[in-house]
Amino acid sequence: METKFEQRMEELRLLFEEILNEYLANTQIKPEILSESMQYSLKIGGKRLRPVLMFVTAQMLGGKIQDVSNFALAIEMIHTYSLIHDDLPAMDNDDFRRGKPSNHKQFGEGQAILAGDALLNEAYGLCFEECNKGKSYRMAASVLCKNAGASGMVAGQAADLFWQGREDAGKAEAEFIILNKTAKMIMSAVTIPAYVYDADENIIALLNEFGKNFGFLFQITDDLLDYTGDFEKLGKSVGKDAAERKISSVNLFGKEKSEELADYYSGLCLKILDELPYECSFLQELTTYVRNREA
């Protein structure tokens, strides 16, 4: 039997799917191969963690999901483009994503690159449209674009590739990669609603800190799953971090220390949520869920 947390998680995920499907139904892209490759990865599924975080934060702040729906579309498009490119032979070289062939295995490397490029530009187009709604929306759009680019996710991916297999890589390099490649987009998900509603700077700072620590928690548990998980549950190849000498927490510190780090970041997330003057039970349960996840 599903818990209330699981029910709400699924409700929010399905709500995002409705928003996504409506957007795609009203978007005409040619040639057909480009539309197919974009939609293939966008519709391949997943927990839709970033849109869910954005929706929950908007409601927690007393707002409406409709106020951030375009930003939710944008952040998921950016996330999806990053996965398409991440799976390419020049990057992580993974043949599977969420239990299905990676975009480049389905459509070829060239089309996969273009699908990722198109999704990124669609996301930025949505952000530009939101800027017409006023200063607070412009601030929100700016945060998302900055965290997705050379000061965020792209920098993290570049560092991940650069330090792969190098003996001189350590804790500082690993933290830079996690902060930029993973955490900054999660920080965007929880701070964008706060910028939209012109929240107090202290609230934005707390949400930013929560998003940062949640991002570290998510990545460390992901590293652990690459070590202990299996393909059937994860829907992607496992054991690649060790095989390719990636800078993962498990490769750097070992499984036991990584478990301790996951507990540490989970505790920090819960502590920050206690400082927020809002009802945060869903985010608290989500933190516990991510700490204990098996997929």
C-alpha positions as CSV (number, residue, x, y, z in Angstrom):
1,M,0.0,0.0,0.0
2,E,1.3,3.4,-1.0
3,T,2.1,5.9,1.7
4,K,0.8,9.5,1.6
5,F,4.3,10.6,0.6
6,E,4.4,8.1,-2.3
7,Q,1.0,9.2,-3.4
8,R,1.9,12.8,-3.5
9,M,5.2,12.1,-5.3
10,E,3.2,10.2,-8.0
11,E,0.6,12.9,-8.2
12,L,3.2,15.6,-8.8
13,R,5.0,13.5,-11.3
14,L,1.8,12.8,-13.3
15,L,1.0,16.5,-13.1
16,F,4.3,17.3,-14.7
17,E,3.7,14.7,-17.4
18,E,0.4,16.4,-18.2
19,I,2.2,19.8,-18.5
20,L,4.9,18.2,-20.7
21,N,2.5,16.4,-23.0
22,E,0.4,19.5,-23.5
23,Y,3.5,21.5,-24.3
24,L,4.7,18.9,-26.8
25,A,1.2,18.7,-28.4
26,N,1.4,22.4,-29.2
27,T,5.0,22.3,-30.5
28,Q,5.7,21.5,-34.1
29,I,9.3,20.6,-34.9
30,K,10.7,19.6,-38.2
31,P,12.4,17.5,-39.4
32,E,10.5,14.6,-37.9
33,I,13.7,12.9,-36.8
34,L,14.6,15.8,-34.6
35,S,11.2,15.9,-33.0
36,E,11.3,12.1,-32.4
37,S,14.8,12.1,-30.9
38,M,13.9,15.0,-28.5
39,Q,10.6,13.4,-27.4
40,Y,12.2,10.0,-27.1
41,S,14.5,11.2,-24.2
42,L,12.0,13.6,-22.7
43,K,9.3,10.9,-22.5
44,I,11.6,8.1,-21.4
45,G,10.4,8.6,-17.8
46,G,12.2,9.0,-14.5
47,K,11.1,10.4,-11.2
48,R,11.0,14.0,-12.5
49,L,12.8,14.9,-9.3
50,R,13.6,18.5,-10.3
51,P,10.1,19.5,-11.4
52,V,8.7,17.8,-8.3
53,L,11.0,19.8,-6.1
54,M,10.0,23.0,-7.9
55,F,6.3,22.3,-7.5
56,V,6.6,21.4,-3.8
57,T,8.6,24.5,-3.1
58,A,6.1,26.7,-4.9
59,Q,3.2,25.3,-2.9
60,M,5.2,25.5,0.4
61,L,5.7,29.2,-0.3
62,G,2.0,29.6,-0.8
63,G,2.1,29.8,-4.6
64,K,0.7,27.7,-7.4
65,I,2.3,25.1,-9.6
66,Q,1.1,27.1,-12.7
67,D,3.4,29.9,-11.6
68,V,6.5,27.8,-12.2
69,S,5.3,25.3,-14.8
70,N,7.4,26.7,-17.6
71,F,10.5,26.8,-15.4
72,A,9.7,23.1,-14.5
73,L,9.6,22.3,-18.3
74,A,12.9,24.2,-18.8
75,I,14.8,22.5,-16.0
76,E,13.7,19.0,-17.1
77,M,14.7,19.8,-20.7
78,I,18.1,21.0,-19.5
79,H,18.4,17.8,-17.4
80,T,17.4,15.6,-20.3
81,Y,19.8,17.3,-22.7
82,S,22.6,16.7,-20.2
83,L,21.7,13.0,-20.0
84,I,21.7,12.7,-23.8
85,H,25.2,14.2,-24.0
86,D,26.4,12.4,-20.9
87,D,25.7,9.0,-22.5
88,L,27.6,9.8,-25.7
89,P,30.8,7.8,-26.4
90,A,32.9,10.9,-26.0
91,M,31.5,11.4,-22.4
92,D,30.3,8.4,-20.3
93,N,29.7,6.1,-23.2
94,D,26.6,4.4,-21.8
95,D,24.3,2.4,-24.1
96,F,21.3,2.5,-21.8
97,R,19.2,5.1,-20.0
98,R,16.3,4.2,-17.8
99,G,16.2,0.7,-19.1
100,K,16.1,1.8,-22.8
101,P,18.7,2.4,-25.4
102,S,20.5,5.7,-25.0
103,N,19.5,8.4,-27.5
104,H,22.6,7.9,-29.6
105,K,22.0,4.2,-29.8
106,Q,18.5,4.8,-31.0
107,F,19.1,7.7,-33.4
108,G,22.9,7.9,-33.9
109,E,25.5,10.2,-32.4
110,G,24.8,13.2,-34.6
111,Q,21.1,13.2,-34.0
112,A,21.7,12.8,-30.3
113,I,23.9,15.8,-30.1
114,L,21.4,17.8,-32.0
115,A,18.5,16.6,-29.8
116,G,20.4,17.8,-26.8
117,D,21.2,21.1,-28.4
118,A,17.5,21.6,-29.4
119,L,16.3,20.8,-25.8
120,L,18.7,23.3,-24.3
121,N,17.6,26.0,-26.7
122,E,13.9,25.2,-26.1
123,A,14.6,25.5,-22.3
124,Y,16.2,28.9,-22.8
125,G,13.3,30.0,-25.0
126,L,10.9,29.2,-22.2
127,C,13.1,31.2,-19.8
128,F,13.0,34.2,-22.1
129,E,9.2,34.0,-22.3
130,E,9.1,34.0,-18.5
131,C,11.2,37.2,-18.4
132,N,8.2,39.1,-19.8
133,K,6.3,38.5,-16.5
134,G,8.5,40.9,-14.5
135,K,11.7,41.4,-12.5
136,S,11.2,38.4,-10.2
137,Y,10.7,36.0,-13.1
138,R,13.9,37.5,-14.8
139,M,15.8,36.8,-11.6
140,A,14.5,33.2,-11.6
141,A,15.4,32.7,-15.3
142,S,18.9,34.1,-14.7
143,V,19.6,31.7,-11.9
144,L,18.5,28.7,-13.9
145,C,20.6,29.7,-17.0
146,K,23.7,30.5,-14.9
147,N,23.5,27.2,-13.0
148,A,23.1,25.2,-16.2
149,G,26.1,26.8,-18.0
150,A,29.8,27.5,-17.6
151,S,29.3,28.5,-14.0
152,G,27.4,25.3,-13.2
153,M,26.5,22.0,-14.8
154,V,28.7,22.3,-17.8
155,A,31.7,23.2,-15.6
156,G,31.0,20.2,-13.5
157,Q,30.9,17.9,-16.6
158,A,34.1,19.4,-17.9
159,A,35.9,18.8,-14.6
160,D,34.5,15.3,-14.4
161,L,36.1,14.5,-17.8
162,F,39.3,16.3,-17.1
163,W,40.0,14.6,-13.7
164,Q,38.9,11.1,-14.8
165,G,41.6,8.5,-14.1
166,R,44.1,11.1,-12.7
167,E,46.0,10.1,-9.6
168,D,46.2,13.8,-8.4
169,A,42.4,14.1,-8.1
170,G,41.0,14.3,-4.6
171,K,38.3,15.6,-2.3
172,A,38.4,19.2,-3.6
173,E,38.0,18.1,-7.2
174,A,35.2,15.7,-6.3
175,E,33.3,18.4,-4.4
176,F,33.7,20.8,-7.3
177,I,32.2,18.2,-9.7
178,I,29.3,17.3,-7.4
179,L,28.5,21.0,-6.6
180,N,28.4,22.0,-10.3
181,K,27.3,18.9,-12.2
182,T,24.6,17.8,-9.8
183,A,23.8,20.2,-7.0
184,K,23.4,23.5,-8.8
185,M,20.4,22.3,-10.9
186,I,18.8,21.0,-7.7
187,M,19.5,24.4,-6.1
188,S,17.7,25.9,-9.1
189,A,14.7,23.7,-8.6
190,V,14.1,24.9,-5.0
191,T,15.2,28.5,-5.3
192,I,13.3,29.4,-8.6
193,P,9.9,29.6,-6.8
194,A,11.5,31.8,-4.1
195,Y,12.8,34.2,-6.7
196,V,9.4,34.1,-8.5
197,Y,7.6,35.1,-5.3
198,D,10.3,37.6,-4.4
199,A,11.0,35.8,-1.1
200,D,13.2,37.2,1.6
201,E,16.9,36.8,1.0
202,N,17.2,34.6,4.1
203,I,14.7,32.2,2.8
204,I,16.5,32.1,-0.6
205,A,19.8,31.4,1.3
206,L,18.3,28.5,3.3
207,L,16.7,27.0,0.2
208,N,19.9,27.4,-1.7
209,E,21.8,25.6,1.1
210,F,19.2,22.8,1.3
211,G,19.4,22.3,-2.5
212,K,23.2,22.2,-2.3
213,N,23.3,19.5,0.4
214,F,20.4,17.6,-1.2
215,G,22.5,17.6,-4.4
216,F,25.5,16.1,-2.6
217,L,23.2,13.5,-0.9
218,F,21.7,12.6,-4.3
219,Q,25.1,12.2,-6.0
220,I,26.7,10.2,-3.2
221,T,23.8,7.8,-3.1
222,D,24.1,7.6,-6.9
223,D,27.8,6.7,-6.5
224,L,26.8,4.0,-4.0
225,L,24.2,2.6,-6.4
226,D,26.8,2.4,-9.1
227,Y,28.8,0.2,-6.7
228,T,26.0,-1.9,-5.1
229,G,23.0,-1.6,-7.5
230,D,21.9,-3.6,-10.5
231,F,20.8,-2.8,-14.0
232,E,17.2,-4.1,-13.6
233,K,16.5,-1.5,-10.9
234,L,18.6,1.4,-12.2
235,G,17.9,1.0,-15.9
236,K,21.5,1.9,-16.7
237,S,24.9,0.3,-16.6
238,V,26.5,-0.3,-13.2
239,G,30.2,-0.5,-12.1
240,K,31.3,2.1,-14.7
241,D,32.7,4.5,-12.1
242,A,35.3,1.9,-11.0
243,A,36.0,0.6,-14.5
244,E,36.6,4.1,-15.9
245,R,38.3,5.4,-12.7
246,K,35.8,8.2,-12.2
247,I,36.1,10.6,-9.3
248,S,33.2,9.1,-7.3
249,S,32.8,9.1,-3.5
250,V,33.1,5.3,-3.4
251,N,36.3,5.4,-5.5
252,L,37.8,8.1,-3.3
253,F,36.7,7.1,0.1
254,G,35.3,3.6,-0.1
255,K,31.8,2.3,0.5
256,E,31.7,2.7,4.3
257,K,32.9,6.3,4.3
258,S,30.5,7.1,1.5
259,E,27.6,5.8,3.6
260,E,28.7,8.0,6.4
261,L,28.8,11.0,4.0
262,A,25.3,10.3,2.7
263,D,24.1,10.2,6.4
264,Y,25.9,13.5,7.0
265,Y,24.3,15.3,4.1
266,S,20.9,13.8,4.8
267,G,21.2,15.2,8.4
268,L,22.2,18.6,7.1
269,C,19.2,18.7,4.8
270,L,16.8,17.9,7.6
271,K,18.4,20.5,9.9
272,I,18.0,23.2,7.3
273,L,14.4,22.3,6.7
274,D,13.8,22.7,10.5
275,E,15.0,26.3,10.1
276,L,12.4,27.1,7.4
277,P,9.2,28.8,8.7
278,Y,7.0,26.5,6.5
279,E,5.5,23.0,6.6
280,C,8.3,20.9,5.2
281,S,7.2,17.3,5.8
282,F,7.2,16.3,2.2
283,L,10.8,17.6,1.7
284,Q,11.8,15.8,4.9
285,E,10.4,12.5,3.6
286,L,11.9,13.1,0.2
287,T,15.3,13.5,1.9
288,T,14.9,10.2,3.7
289,Y,13.7,8.6,0.5
290,V,16.8,9.7,-1.5
291,R,19.1,8.5,1.3
292,N,17.5,5.1,1.2
293,R,16.8,4.8,-2.5
294,E,17.5,1.6,-4.5
295,A,17.1,3.2,-7.9
